[in-house]
């Protein structure tokens, strides 16, 4: 009962905060990655980041997304989407970061990075339309390994389509309804990063507090346990 009370209180607070955020930021869907200097650092280290993903994949370190977070079952079938978490709402997964030192060092260059993981989508996978947690975050996805025919794999958000490209970062507001797909016969790998969006300092401060609350919630504790 207490858990559900917390959930509805949190939803109400987020709703009010998002109304305030909309006053101060443009309600854009996509953002120019060149305006975020750290995307260049990611791209310069692409080969090493890719190799670190291959290493953890070969060690069978990935976890099914629906096991990592039970909420994901609403969006995708089991055994279709797997992740290798490095950060979860501010919680650093130290054991995993040690396996990926270059990727971890790149993430440290993102001052407000909250969540990061490798994301593997299997062939013939569709992630149903869904909405992100909070408008105070933006999402960056960097193509690590993508199908040769890029039109077979992509992201649809607010009726706009983006096709994954190797060593390219796409940044967007995931509070717009979005879905993802991989209709090819090969896996699609991206580096998934959430970070606090550029906003007036008082909203960034509040978002850091909110991230800490998320990070200590039962929801995230279960993710870490899984």
Buried (B, 14 or more C-beta within 10 A) or exposed (E): EEEEEBEEEBEEBBEEBEEBBEEEBEEEBBBEBEEBEBBEBBBEBBEBBBEBBEEBBEEEBBBBBBBBBEEBEEBBBEEBBBBBBBBBBBBBBEEBBEBBEBBBEBBEBBEBBBBBBBBBBBBEBBBEEBEBBBBBBBBBBBBBBBBEEBEBBBBBBEEEEBBBEBBBBBBBBBBBEBBBBBBBEBBBBBBBBBBBBEBEEEBBEBBBEBBBBBBEBEBBEEBEEE
